[in-house]
């Protein structure tokens, strides 16, 4: 008897924030940002909105540069809302 569940066989795909390559979620490193720190969810137990990065050395090396741009972008938007 075939499995009629909607999620049977579903494999979620996510995009690496550095190289923009779409890959299966389980083959990427998931992380979230808390304050000014990157926290990797190695055991995939945190229920939080995550960003994903490849295991490739090039992507991991560019994560610091991405992080500084991300903090600058989000910090400037927060300042604008406080002034209004």
Secondary structure, 3 states (H helix, E strand, C coil): CCCCCCCCCCCCEEEECCCCCEEEHHHCEEEEEECCEEEECCCCCCCCCCEEECCCHHHHHCHHHHHHHHHHHHHHHHHHHHHC
